[in-house]
């Protein structure tokens, strides 16, 4: 069988580092202000006004190029992108990213339904696309979270309790057919019954593309948050445990658990459910906020750079998306960074 490896990962955070005070002094009390889902991180990063998702991916990819050479990316046969807020309606960022990075891949895919779990989702897609491929065949996966500095800084939205939670950032992964840093397994589950529960709303109501007053933002209610908390608490441990059982490793024996970074409560509950101590569960929430799909690659890149993972360690990536319509996990035996 073809062995796929996660050879390296790199990330990018915008220069504009924003403290919680930037929100606190304009915050208005709303019905969700005391909810544990919206306890603000200390900091987050915001994209610049003229900074695009393609810019972010190019800047994240610089780390891969520096360590492996430009050909590691330009020779890749697959490019898969997840962009939280596409710069242009109707068109994903994949084609422009390929052009910017000098790639001519056979496959360019822009995916959306993976949400915060897009990183393991993209790995699973690459695994299928490169089944039977020749050794050395490469793929690039990339996630850009760019709505914090755009959607959540609107004058009215900024006053809402939800506004201080997201941050912007991007991550890029380099995969190849080899046994250098092998993917041990993937697990993903779709929960179609929850699709559509995450909504984008305006007041007064209108479609997001229609002209009118009222700023668009994610629609939350107390009852919906209770459901999302219950699903997230359940789904991430479920997919991680299922994958652990398949690869023959107890969750408590994982060397590193890397999850998406939605809030402190989820992070605590997930590591307790999987019996992983805090020192083996990297946490970027207070520096970066909720990075959505970029949370896993950014957090793992930081962990590697800080020396928290060594060659041969078994790393579990696990996350859930949106209001719980998707969850995914990937395990890798880390081969080390050059």
N, C-alpha and C positions, 0 to 999 in steps of 0.2 A: 504494500500500500504506500501511496505517496505520503511522505512526512513533511508537514508544513511547520516552519519555524518563525517565531517573532524575533527577528534579528536585532532590532533596536527600536527606540521610541524617542521622540523629541517633542517639545512643547513651546508655547509662546504665550506670554501674558502682556496685554497692552501696558504702556508706560503710565497711564493715568490711574494711580492707586487712590481709591476713594475710601474715606473712613465712614464709620456708621454715623458720625455727627452730621455729615452732609445731608442725611435723611432725617435724623432725629429732630433737628431744629425747625423743620417744616411739617413734621408728621402730624396728622390729624387722628384723633381717636376713632377707630371703627370697630365693628363687631368682632373682628378677627385679630385685633392688636395684641391680645393676651394669649393667643393660641401658640402652642409650642412649635407649630410649623413655621412661624414667622418671627422667631427669635433671631435677631440680625447678627451676622458675622461682624468681626471687628473691621475687616477690610474687604474690598473687592476691586477688580480692575475694570475699567470701561474703555471700549473702543473709541478711538478718536473720531471726530465728526466725519472725516473723509476716508476713514479706514474701512476697507471692504473685507468680506470673508475670504476672498482670494488672497488679499494682502496678508491676512493672519496665517493662512495655511503656508504661504511662501516663507514667512518668517519662522514658523514652527519647523518647516522642512530643513532650514539652514543647519540645524544640529545634525541631521542625518547626513547631509552633504559634507559637513566638516569632518565627520568621523569615517565615512565610507566612500567619499568621492561622489561627484555629480552623477556618474554612470549608474550608481546603485538605484537612483530614481529614474533617470532617463531611459534605462533599459527595462523598466518594469512593464509587464504585460497587462496588468490590471490596476485600475485606479477606482477606488470606491470612496465616495464623499457623503458626509452628513453635515448639513448646514441648518442651524436653528432658524435663521432669518435670511432666506435667499436675497441677494442684493437686487435681483431682477425678477419680477413675477414671471411665471411660466417656465423659467430656465434655471436649472441647477447650476452649481459652480464647477462641476467636474471638468467640462470642456475647457474653461478658461484656466483652471488650475493646471491642467495638462500642458496647455500652451505656455503658461508662465514658467513651469518647471522643465520645459524642454522634453516632455514625454510624448510618445506616440503609441499608447497602449491599445491593445485589441479591445479591451473592455473598459468602458467608462460608465460607472453607475452612480447616480445620485439617489440615496435612500432617505426616507423620512419616518417610517413607522417605528424604527428602533428607538427613537427618543433618547433618553438618558442611558439606555442599554445599547446604543448604536455600536460601541466599540466591540464587544463580544459578538454582536450581530454581524458586523462587517467581517470579522475573522471567520465566522462560520460560512459566509458567502464565498470568501476567497478560497476556503478549504474545498468547497464544491467546484468552483471554477477551475482550480489548478489540480484537481484529481487526475493523476496520470501524467502530469507535466514533467518535463525534463528537469533534472537537478540544476539548481541555480536560477530557475525561473522566479521572478520577483513580482511582488504586488505592493502597492502603497494604499494605505487607508488613512483617512483624515476626517477630523471632526472640528467644526467651528461653532462656538457659542458666541453670538454677537448681538443678543437682544437686550442685555442689561443696560448698556450705554445708549440704547436707542428707544426701546419700548418703555423701559422702567425709569427713564429720566424725564418723561413728559411732565409738564407742570402739575397736573392733577394726579397722575399715576404716582408721581414721586411722593405724594403725601400718604399713600396707602401703605399698610403694614407689609404687604407682599413685595414692595418695591426694593427694599434694602437687601433682599435675599440673593438674587442672582448676581453673578459676575461674568465677565467675558474672558475668553481664552481659546486656545486651539491646540490640538495634538495631532501628531502624525506618526504612524507606525509603518515600519518596513518589514515585510514578510518575504520569505523565500522557501523554495522547495529544498530542504536540507534537514539534517538532524542537529544543527548547531544549537538551537534553542527551541526544542520541539513543543508544538501544541499537543497536549495530552488528551484533550477532549473538549467538546463544546456541548452546551445544553441550552435550548431556547424553547419558550412557550408563548403562544398567542392566546390572549383572553379576549376574544371578540365581543363578549357580552359587556365589556367595559369601554369599548371603543366609542368615541364621541362624547364621553363624559367630561373631558377637558375642553373647555370652550373659550373662545375669544369674544369679549363683549364690549359694547359701547353703551353709553348713556347720554342721550336717548338711543334706543336700539337701532342698529343699521348693520348691513353687511360690511366687512372690513374694507372692501374696495369702494364702497359708496361714499360720496362726499357728505359732509355733515359735521355738526358739532359733537363734542364728546370724544375723549381719547380712548383708544382700544387697549384692553389689558386682559389677562387671564381671569376668567370668572371663577371665584371660589365662594363657597358657602360653608357654614359650620358643619352641616350634615355631610356634605361632600368630602370635607377634610377628614372627618371621622372614618369614612369608607376608604379613602386613599391611605390613611395611616395603617388601617387594618390589612389592606392588600399588600402594601409595601413591606410591612413587618413580616408577612407570611411568604411572599413570593421570592424575595432574594435568598433567604435561607433554604427555601425549597429547591431552587435550581442549583444552588451551591452544594447542598447535601446530595442531590441526585447525581451531580457530576463527581463529587468525592467518592461516592459508592462505586461509580463506574470505573474510576481510575485506581481504586483501591487505596485511598488515603483518607484517614479520618479528618474531619474539618479542624479539630483542635491541633492537628499535626501540620497544618499548612504553614509554610514559612512566611507567607505574606498574603493578606487579604486586601484587595483593592476594589472598592465599591464606588458607585456614584456618590456625590456629596450633597445631598439635599438639605439636611439639617442635623443638629447634634443628636436629636432623639433617635432618628433612624440609625445613625452611625453607632450609637451605643447599643441599641436593640439588636442590630445585625451581628456585632461581634460577640454579644452575650449568647445569642442563639446558636452561633457557630463555634462558641467556646474558644475564640481567638483573643488573646490579650491585646490591649490598646497599642503596645509597642510594635505589634505585628499587623496593625490595621492603620495605615497612614491616613492622616486627616489634614486636608488643606482648606477646610471650610472657613476657618477664621481669617485666613489670608486671601482666599479667592472667592468665597461664597459658593453658591450653587452653580457649578459650571455645566450642568446638564450633560450632554454627550461628551464634552471635553473633560469632564471630571476624572474619568478613569485614566486616560493617557497623561494628563497634566500631573495627577497625583502620583502615578507610577514613575514618570520621568523624575519628579522631585525625589522620590524614594531612592531611585537608582543613584542619582547625583549625590545624595546625602550618605551613600554607603549602607543603606538599610537592607539591601538585597545582594546576595552573593551568587556566584556561579554555582549552578546545581540546585538552587532553591526552587521549591514548587510554589508558584504564585497563582492565586485564584482571582479572576476578575468577575464581578457579579453586580447586576443592577436591574432596576425595573424602570418602566417608562410611563410617562403621562399619568393618567388616573389608574394605571394598573393594567393596560391592555397588552403589555409585552414585558417579558423578563428573560434575561439571558446570562449565561456564565461561560467562561473559558478558563482552562487551566494550562499553564505553561511551565516547563522546566527551564528556568532562565539560564541562558548560556553565557551571560556576562556581556559587558560593553567593552568594545575595543579602546 
